[in-house]
């Protein structure tokens, strides 16, 4: 809720529901995610977010505002049986459940410590980012990371050390790296609201191809 560029963005309405609620609706269609946990902060500004997420029957843990890596450690603690942790940021309401499943599957197939679809060269739109981490590796990072950037962004301690950890990536061809589907700025929010207004009423499970089709049609439309 303390975003500086778009304050309170995760609770702004998108087609009548808070943005994070729209994202959770999509994430719940991912077949390889067993449990969703919201890792928010103890800052009072996040009280409405925590209350809303609990109303969606989501587990909510709260930890330091700036130390997101510690929040992930707290989120993992009750789940000793977890075989992977999937990091998904709360400002991506166009998340792709099929892609999430693909990244998780690849992570297990190759036996990686860390897998993402943004490793080295981005090929997916901004806003479809998925990271999968072995639980013991996440705990190592939480124990060892000292750089404030590595604490805030959770996974840099791991992917900055390819000599220590086995890293794996998922890419697509052709690249769609120039597309921006995340929400950081007012124009991002306007785009997401337009996508939902145009696609959701006729198909609440609209996929990434449908979103990309809208962008192509818009680009080809006469001025």
Secondary structure by P-SEA (a helix, b strand, c coil): ccccccccccccccccccaaaaaaaaaaacccccbbbbbccccccaaaaaaaaaaacbbbbbcccccaaaaaaaaacccccccbbbbbccccccccaaaaaaaaaaaaaaccccccccccccccccccbbbbbcaaaaaaaaaccccaaaaaaccaaaaacccccccccccccccccccccccccaaaaaaaaaaaaccccccccccaaaaaaaaaaaaaccc
